Amino acid sequence: MSTDAARPTPDGTDVMASLDDEGPESRLVIADISRDEAWVSVTEAAATPLSAWR
């Protein structure tokens, strides 16, 4: 997986998040489904709670 940042496209993106609870630990996955290979994942324990973003 590449860690290079990409510039946003002018026509917009389609980003979504999901909690994947299959496997030994739950993971938060954030993906831009309008682009190939544009996603990031962290363990649920390492994810910042929504209340901390406010």
URSUL-V458537 format. One record per run of one state. SS is the DSSP state (alpha for helix, beta for strand, coil for the rest). FROM is the first residue (numbers start at 1). LEN is the number of residues. If there is no record, write none. Layout:
# URSUL-V458537
ss={SS,SS}
from={FROM,FROM}
len={LEN,LEN}
This chain:
# URSUL-V458537
ss={coil,beta,coil,beta,coil,beta,alpha,coil,alpha,coil}
from={1,15,21,27,33,39,44,47,50,54}
len={14,6,6,6,6,5,3,3,4,1}
